[in-house]
Amino acid sequence: MTPNEYLDSFMNCVYVIIYSGGEIGLDPDMIKLAEADIGVEYTKGTDDQKTKIHAAAKELYLATCLFLGADKHRYGRLIENTENNFIQNVNQYPKTICAAHILLLNY
C-alpha cells in the first residue's frame, strides 16, 4: 500500500475509535513528552494549557502509531534507526501525523 493509502486507512481506524467514544493519546508517557514540547507541567497548567497538552499528546501518539505501523519491509531500517536514537536520548520521532506521513513519503 502506498503511504497515502496507508494514511487513509490509518485515519479511518482513528475516526472509528473516536466515533465509538474512545480516547486516544492520553497515555502518561505521551503526556510527559507533550509537557516537554509545550513547556508546562500538566498538573500546574491552566485549563487552556491542559487542553493544548492533551492535543499535543494525541497528535504525538497518532504520529508515532502511524510511523511504527508502517510497512516493516519498506521502512524497517528507518524505524529501527529512530528507535535506536531514542534509546540514546535523541528523539527523532515525527511529532505530527503530517510529519510522519511526509517522512514515509520521502524515505
DOVEX-291215 format. One record per residue: residue number from 1; z, x, y of N, C-alpha, C in turn. Coordinates in steps of 0.05 Angstrom, whole numbers, m for minus. Example, Ala and Ser with C-alpha at 12.3 -4.5 7.8 and 13.67 -1.06 7.14 Angstrom:
BEGIN
> 1	156	264	m114	156	246	m90	156	264	m66
> 2	142	257	m45	143	273	m21	157	258	1
REM end
This chain:
BEGIN
> 1	0	17	m23	0	0	0	0	18	25
> 2	m14	10	45	m15	25	70	11	22	85
> 3	16	41	104	41	38	120	43	11	134
> 4	20	0	144	20	m25	157	27	m48	138
> 5	16	m48	114	22	m68	94	51	m66	86
> 6	61	m41	83	89	m37	75	108	m48	97
> 7	101	m43	122	118	m53	144	118	m84	144
> 8	95	m96	140	94	m125	139	112	m136	117
> 9	109	m125	93	125	m133	70	155	m129	75
> 10	162	m106	86	190	m100	93	201	m120	112
> 11	186	m125	134	196	m144	154	198	m172	144
> 12	181	m180	126	183	m206	114	209	m209	98
> 13	217	m188	84	242	m188	70	266	m190	90
> 14	264	m175	112	285	m176	132	288	m204	143
> 15	265	m217	149	266	m244	161	278	m264	141
> 16	272	m261	115	284	m278	95	314	m275	94
> 17	324	m250	96	353	m245	96	366	m258	120
> 18	354	m254	143	365	m266	168	364	m296	167
> 19	341	m307	159	338	m336	157	359	m349	138
> 20	366	m334	117	385	m344	97	414	m340	106
> 21	418	m329	130	445	m326	140	457	m299	136
> 22	442	m280	125	452	m254	120	454	m237	146
> 23	471	m217	145	473	m198	167	465	m171	158
> 24	452	m156	175	441	m130	168	452	m109	187
> 25	459	m86	176	465	m63	192	493	m61	203
> 26	511	m76	193	539	m75	204	557	m58	186
> 27	545	m40	172	560	m21	155	576	m2	174
> 28	601	4	167	617	21	185	605	48	191
> 29	590	60	172	578	85	178	555	83	198
> 30	540	61	197	519	56	216	531	50	244
> 31	554	37	244	567	32	270	575	58	282
> 32	585	77	266	593	103	277	569	118	288
> 33	547	117	274	523	131	284	513	118	310
> 34	515	91	311	506	77	335	525	83	358
> 35	551	85	352	570	93	373	563	120	386
> 36	555	138	369	548	165	378	523	163	396
> 37	504	146	388	479	143	404	485	129	431
> 38	502	109	431	508	94	455	529	109	472
> 39	546	124	459	566	140	474	592	125	480
> 40	597	103	465	621	87	468	633	81	441
> 41	659	83	439	672	76	414	674	45	413
> 42	667	35	389	665	6	386	690	m9	394
> 43	713	1	384	739	m13	389	747	m12	418
> 44	736	7	434	743	9	462	722	m2	481
> 45	700	m12	469	678	m22	486	681	m50	495
> 46	666	m57	515	665	m85	525	649	m101	506
> 47	648	m127	510	632	m145	493	603	m137	494
> 48	593	m131	518	565	m123	522	560	m97	507
> 49	578	m78	508	574	m53	494	575	m57	464
> 50	593	m74	455	594	m80	426	568	m93	416
> 51	556	m110	433	531	m122	426	509	m101	424
> 52	509	m82	442	490	m60	442	494	m42	417
> 53	519	m37	410	525	m21	386	515	m36	361
> 54	520	m62	360	511	m77	336	480	m76	335
> 55	467	m80	357	437	m79	357	427	m52	349
> 56	439	m31	359	431	m3	353	437	2	323
> 57	459	m7	313	466	m3	284	446	m17	266
> 58	439	m42	274	420	m57	258	392	m43	258
> 59	383	m35	281	358	m21	284	358	5	268
> 60	379	20	270	382	45	256	382	41	225
> 61	396	20	217	397	13	188	370	6	178
> 62	356	m12	192	330	m21	183	310	2	183
> 63	311	19	204	293	42	205	298	61	181
> 64	323	65	174	330	82	151	320	69	125
> 65	324	43	122	315	29	98	285	31	96
> 66	271	26	117	242	28	117	233	56	109
> 67	245	76	121	238	104	115	244	111	86
> 68	268	105	77	276	113	50	263	97	28
> 69	253	73	35	239	56	16	210	62	13
> 70	200	80	29	171	87	29	164	100	2
> 71	138	99	m4	127	109	m29	136	138	m34
> 72	151	142	m55	162	169	m61	140	189	m68
> 73	119	179	m80	96	196	m88	83	207	m63
> 74	79	191	m43	65	199	m18	84	213	2
> 75	108	203	4	127	212	25	151	227	14
> 76	151	233	m11	175	245	m24	185	270	m11
> 77	166	288	m4	174	313	8	186	309	36
> 78	174	291	51	185	284	78	213	273	76
> 79	217	254	57	243	242	54	264	263	44
> 80	256	279	25	274	300	15	282	319	37
> 81	263	328	53	269	347	75	288	334	96
> 82	283	309	101	301	294	120	329	292	110
> 83	331	285	84	358	284	71	372	311	72
> 84	358	332	65	370	359	65	378	367	92
> 85	362	361	113	370	368	140	395	352	148
> 86	397	327	140	421	311	147	446	323	135
> 87	444	333	110	466	345	97	476	370	113
> 88	456	383	126	462	407	142	468	400	171
> 89	475	374	176	483	364	202	460	364	223
> 90	435	361	213	412	358	231	400	331	225
> 91	406	311	241	397	284	236	368	280	247
> 92	349	279	229	321	274	237	311	247	227
> 93	329	230	219	321	203	210	311	188	235
> 94	290	172	231	280	156	253	301	136	261
> 95	303	132	288	324	114	298	315	86	302
> 96	289	81	301	279	54	305	258	48	283
> 97	253	23	279	233	15	259	206	25	268
> 98	200	23	294	175	33	304	172	63	299
> 99	193	79	304	192	108	299	188	114	270
> 100	200	98	252	197	103	223	168	97	215
> 101	157	75	226	130	67	220	110	88	229
> 102	114	98	253	96	118	265	98	144	248
> 103	122	151	240	126	175	223	110	172	197
> 104	112	149	184	97	145	159	67	144	164
> 105	59	133	186	30	132	192	18	160	196
> 106	34	177	209	23	203	217	29	226	198
> 107	45	220	177	51	242	158	28	247	140
REM end
